[in-house]
């Protein structure tokens, strides 16, 4: 049980992933018949991907195109390696390099498709972390501000979280951790934006659901302080005093110098109440790590 604490007076400052097996008879027949589009999502006639050159020669040509900055052509060249020489030494890395080249060309869905295909076929290899990072970057580069749809932010966060879980010691881990933090803060800010909208219109239950998401899913972000204060405000408006007191108590215990705690403390004070944590509250269970009811 947290005892009430008076606030201190301080200044307020995609396309679908192409999980294709190794080149088989039916696929080869399709390519030889000149099917209309590439299985790899590039959109060109598949006949462009057929080549009689050796794998090292095609791969070198693709590398040269990368150096020249012609990323889309480079991606198609890397795909030629995998299509024409699927069992060659170069084929495996060609898949992830096609994903990289598509990403550099701004073809994000194609990049994700190629990277996801690589991870499906070669999940434990040296380049797997690179492929996972490409997926994260392809979503991250399309993230919008908090007022817009956050589908790419959620997918990007999931991709970076997966990278950190599976490849924590990779060269991409530090940047992935920083970007995951940014995306969490963005998603929390988006929830707060909608929650405030509902609160201004006295739609308290809808507002509470948004603020609750911030408290349960984005607890490490800067938005959580305001979310706890807004929960105090919304619960007081509904007359649910124990949850209002708990929100303020948790806010004061964890952020005693917060300007949001001063607001929450003042809201309760107007009704002759003080912050008090109630054991049965979902806020208490969430903050103590016992999970959300």
C-alpha positions as CSV (number, residue, x, y, z in Angstrom):
1,X,0.0,0.0,0.0
2,X,1.5,3.4,-1.0
3,X,0.9,6.2,1.4
4,X,-0.2,9.5,-0.1
5,X,2.6,11.9,-0.9
6,X,2.2,15.6,-1.4
7,X,3.6,16.8,-4.7
8,X,6.9,18.7,-4.7
9,X,6.8,22.2,-6.1
10,X,9.1,22.1,-9.0
11,X,9.0,24.0,-12.3
12,X,6.9,22.4,-15.0
13,X,9.0,22.4,-17.7
14,X,4.1,-4.9,-47.7
15,X,3.2,-6.9,-49.8
16,X,2.8,-10.5,-48.5
17,X,6.0,-12.3,-47.6
18,X,7.2,-14.7,-50.3
19,X,8.0,-17.9,-48.4
20,X,9.0,-20.0,-51.5
21,X,10.7,-23.3,-51.3
22,X,13.8,-24.0,-53.3
23,X,13.3,-23.8,-57.0
24,X,11.2,-26.8,-58.1
25,X,10.0,-28.4,-61.3
26,X,6.7,-26.5,-61.4
27,X,8.3,-23.2,-60.8
28,X,11.0,-23.8,-63.4
29,X,8.2,-24.7,-65.9
30,X,6.4,-21.4,-65.0
31,X,9.6,-19.4,-65.6
32,X,10.4,-21.1,-68.9
33,X,6.9,-20.5,-70.0
34,X,7.3,-16.8,-69.4
35,X,4.8,-16.2,-66.6
36,X,3.8,-12.5,-66.4
37,X,5.5,-11.4,-63.2
38,X,8.3,-12.4,-60.9
39,X,7.7,-14.6,-57.9
40,X,9.9,-12.2,-56.0
41,X,7.6,-9.3,-56.3
42,X,9.7,-7.1,-58.6
43,X,6.9,-6.8,-61.1
44,X,9.0,-7.3,-64.3
45,X,8.6,-10.1,-66.7
46,X,10.2,-13.3,-65.3
47,X,12.1,-13.8,-68.5
48,X,14.3,-10.9,-67.4
49,X,15.5,-13.1,-64.5
50,X,16.7,-16.0,-66.7
51,X,20.4,-16.0,-67.4
52,X,23.1,-18.4,-68.7
53,X,25.9,-16.6,-66.8
54,X,27.5,-18.2,-63.8
55,X,26.4,-17.3,-60.3
56,X,29.6,-15.5,-59.4
57,X,29.4,-13.4,-62.6
58,X,25.8,-12.4,-61.9
59,X,26.5,-11.6,-58.3
60,X,29.4,-9.4,-59.3
61,X,27.2,-7.6,-61.8
62,X,24.7,-7.0,-59.0
63,X,27.4,-5.7,-56.7
64,X,28.6,-3.3,-59.4
65,X,25.0,-1.9,-59.8
66,X,24.9,-1.4,-56.0
67,X,28.1,0.7,-56.3
68,X,26.5,2.7,-59.0
69,X,23.4,3.4,-57.0
70,X,21.1,1.5,-59.4
71,X,19.4,-0.4,-56.6
72,X,16.4,-1.7,-58.4
73,X,18.4,-3.3,-61.2
74,X,20.8,-4.6,-58.6
75,X,17.9,-6.3,-56.8
76,X,16.8,-8.0,-60.0
77,X,20.4,-9.2,-60.6
78,X,20.6,-10.7,-57.2
79,X,17.3,-12.5,-57.8
80,X,18.8,-13.9,-61.0
81,X,21.4,-15.7,-58.9
82,X,18.8,-17.4,-56.8
83,X,16.5,-18.3,-59.7
84,X,19.2,-19.6,-62.0
85,X,21.6,-21.1,-59.5
86,X,19.5,-21.9,-56.3
87,X,22.1,-24.4,-55.0
88,X,25.1,-22.2,-55.6
89,X,27.3,-20.7,-52.8
90,X,26.1,-17.2,-53.8
91,X,22.4,-17.9,-53.8
92,X,21.8,-17.6,-50.1
93,X,23.3,-14.2,-49.7
94,X,21.8,-13.0,-53.0
95,X,18.3,-13.3,-51.4
96,X,19.2,-10.9,-48.5
97,X,21.1,-8.6,-50.8
98,X,18.1,-8.3,-53.0
99,X,16.1,-7.3,-50.0
100,X,18.7,-4.7,-49.2
101,X,18.8,-3.4,-52.7
102,X,15.0,-3.1,-52.8
103,X,15.0,-1.2,-49.5
104,X,17.6,1.2,-50.9
105,X,15.4,1.6,-54.0
106,X,12.4,2.6,-51.8
107,X,10.6,-0.6,-52.8
108,X,9.7,-1.4,-49.2
109,X,7.1,-4.2,-49.8
110,X,9.5,-6.0,-52.1
111,X,12.3,-5.6,-49.5
112,X,10.1,-7.1,-46.8
113,X,9.1,-10.0,-49.0
114,X,12.7,-10.9,-49.9
115,X,13.9,-10.5,-46.3
116,X,11.0,-12.6,-44.9
117,X,11.7,-15.2,-47.5
118,X,15.4,-15.3,-46.5
119,X,14.4,-15.7,-42.8
120,X,12.0,-18.6,-43.7
121,X,14.7,-20.5,-45.6
122,X,17.8,-19.5,-43.5
123,X,16.7,-18.4,-40.0
124,X,19.9,-19.3,-38.2
125,X,22.5,-18.0,-40.6
126,X,25.0,-15.1,-40.4
127,X,22.8,-12.8,-42.5
128,X,19.6,-13.5,-40.7
129,X,20.0,-10.4,-38.4
130,X,20.5,-8.3,-41.5
131,X,17.3,-9.6,-43.0
132,X,15.3,-8.9,-39.9
133,X,16.8,-5.4,-39.7
134,X,15.8,-4.7,-43.3
135,X,12.2,-5.6,-42.4
136,X,12.3,-3.2,-39.4
137,X,13.8,-0.4,-41.5
138,X,11.3,-0.9,-44.3
139,X,8.4,-0.3,-41.9
140,X,10.2,2.4,-39.9
141,X,10.8,4.6,-42.9
142,X,7.1,4.8,-43.5
143,X,6.0,5.7,-40.0
144,X,3.7,8.7,-39.8
145,X,3.1,11.2,-37.1
146,X,0.9,10.4,-34.0
147,X,-2.3,11.8,-35.6
148,X,-2.2,9.3,-38.5
149,X,-2.6,5.5,-38.8
150,X,0.1,3.7,-37.0
151,X,0.1,0.3,-38.8
152,X,3.7,0.7,-40.0
153,X,4.8,1.8,-36.5
154,X,3.3,-1.4,-34.9
155,X,4.8,-3.6,-37.6
156,X,8.2,-1.9,-37.3
157,X,8.2,-2.3,-33.5
158,X,7.3,-6.0,-33.8
159,X,10.2,-6.4,-36.3
160,X,12.7,-4.7,-34.1
161,X,11.5,-6.5,-31.0
162,X,12.0,-9.8,-32.9
163,X,15.5,-8.7,-33.9
164,X,16.4,-7.9,-30.3
165,X,15.0,-11.2,-29.0
166,X,16.6,-13.4,-31.6
167,X,19.8,-11.6,-32.4
168,X,20.6,-9.6,-29.3
169,X,24.4,-9.5,-30.0
170,X,24.1,-8.5,-33.6
171,X,25.6,-5.3,-35.0
172,X,22.0,-4.1,-35.6
173,X,20.9,-4.5,-32.0
174,X,21.8,-1.0,-30.7
175,X,20.0,0.8,-33.5
176,X,17.1,-1.5,-33.2
177,X,16.8,-0.8,-29.5
178,X,16.8,2.9,-30.1
179,X,14.2,2.7,-32.8
180,X,12.0,0.4,-30.8
181,X,12.0,3.0,-28.0
182,X,11.1,5.8,-30.5
183,X,8.3,3.6,-31.9
184,X,6.9,2.8,-28.5
185,X,6.8,6.5,-27.6
186,X,5.1,7.3,-30.9
187,X,2.5,4.6,-30.4
188,X,1.9,5.8,-26.8
189,X,1.5,9.4,-28.1
190,X,-1.0,8.2,-30.7
191,X,-3.1,6.5,-27.9
192,X,-2.9,9.6,-25.8
193,X,-4.1,11.8,-28.8
194,X,-7.2,9.7,-29.2
195,X,-7.8,9.4,-25.5
196,X,-7.7,13.2,-25.0
197,X,-10.2,13.5,-27.9
198,X,-12.7,11.2,-26.1
199,X,-12.1,12.9,-22.8
200,X,-12.9,16.3,-24.2
201,X,-16.2,14.9,-25.5
202,X,-17.0,13.3,-22.1
203,X,-16.7,9.8,-23.6
204,X,-15.0,8.6,-20.5
205,X,-15.0,4.8,-21.1
206,X,-13.5,5.2,-24.5
207,X,-10.9,7.5,-23.1
208,X,-10.0,5.1,-20.3
209,X,-9.4,2.3,-22.8
210,X,-6.8,4.4,-24.6
211,X,-5.1,5.6,-21.4
212,X,-5.1,2.0,-20.1
213,X,-3.3,0.8,-23.2
214,X,-0.5,3.3,-22.5
215,X,-0.2,2.1,-18.9
216,X,-0.2,-1.6,-19.8
217,X,1.7,-1.6,-23.0
218,X,3.9,1.5,-23.0
219,X,4.8,1.8,-19.4
220,X,8.4,2.9,-20.1
221,X,7.5,5.8,-22.3
222,X,7.2,9.5,-21.3
223,X,3.5,9.3,-22.0
224,X,2.7,7.1,-19.0
225,X,2.7,10.0,-16.5
226,X,0.0,11.9,-18.3
227,X,-1.9,8.7,-18.9
228,X,-2.1,8.0,-15.1
229,X,-3.3,11.6,-14.5
230,X,-5.9,11.3,-17.2
231,X,-7.1,8.0,-15.7
232,X,-7.5,9.9,-12.4
233,X,-9.6,12.5,-14.2
234,X,-11.7,10.1,-16.2
235,X,-12.4,7.8,-13.2
236,X,-13.3,10.8,-11.0
237,X,-15.8,12.0,-13.7
238,X,-17.4,8.5,-13.6
239,X,-17.4,8.4,-9.8
240,X,-15.1,5.4,-9.6
241,X,-13.1,6.8,-6.8
242,X,-10.9,3.8,-5.9
243,X,-9.4,3.6,-9.4
244,X,-8.9,7.4,-9.5
245,X,-7.1,7.2,-6.1
246,X,-5.0,4.3,-7.3
247,X,-4.0,6.0,-10.5
248,X,-2.9,9.1,-8.6
249,X,-1.1,7.0,-6.0
250,X,0.9,5.0,-8.5
251,X,1.7,8.3,-10.4
252,X,3.0,9.9,-7.2
253,X,5.0,6.9,-6.1
254,X,6.8,6.6,-9.4
255,X,6.9,10.2,-10.5
256,X,6.7,12.4,-7.4
257,X,8.1,15.5,-9.1
258,X,5.8,15.2,-12.1
259,X,3.6,18.1,-13.0
260,X,0.9,15.5,-13.9
261,X,1.0,14.3,-10.3
262,X,0.3,17.8,-9.1
263,X,-2.8,17.8,-11.3
264,X,-4.0,14.4,-10.1
265,X,-3.4,15.3,-6.5
266,X,-5.4,18.6,-7.0
267,X,-8.3,16.7,-8.6
268,X,-8.6,14.4,-5.7
269,X,-8.2,17.3,-3.2
270,X,-11.2,19.1,-4.6
271,X,-13.3,16.1,-3.4
272,X,-11.5,15.9,0.0
273,X,-9.6,12.8,-1.2
274,X,-6.0,11.8,-1.3
275,X,-4.1,9.3,-3.5
276,X,-4.4,5.8,-2.2
277,X,-3.5,2.5,-3.8
278,X,-6.2,-0.2,-3.8
279,X,-5.0,-3.8,-4.1
280,X,-7.9,-4.8,-6.3
281,X,-7.2,-2.2,-8.9
282,X,-6.0,-3.3,-12.4
283,X,-3.5,-0.4,-12.2
284,X,-2.0,-1.9,-9.0
285,X,-1.7,-5.4,-10.7
286,X,-0.3,-3.9,-13.8
287,X,2.3,-1.8,-12.1
288,X,3.4,-4.6,-9.7
289,X,3.9,-7.0,-12.6
290,X,1.1,-9.3,-11.8
291,X,-0.6,-8.6,-15.2
292,X,-3.7,-6.9,-16.3
293,X,-7.1,-8.2,-15.3
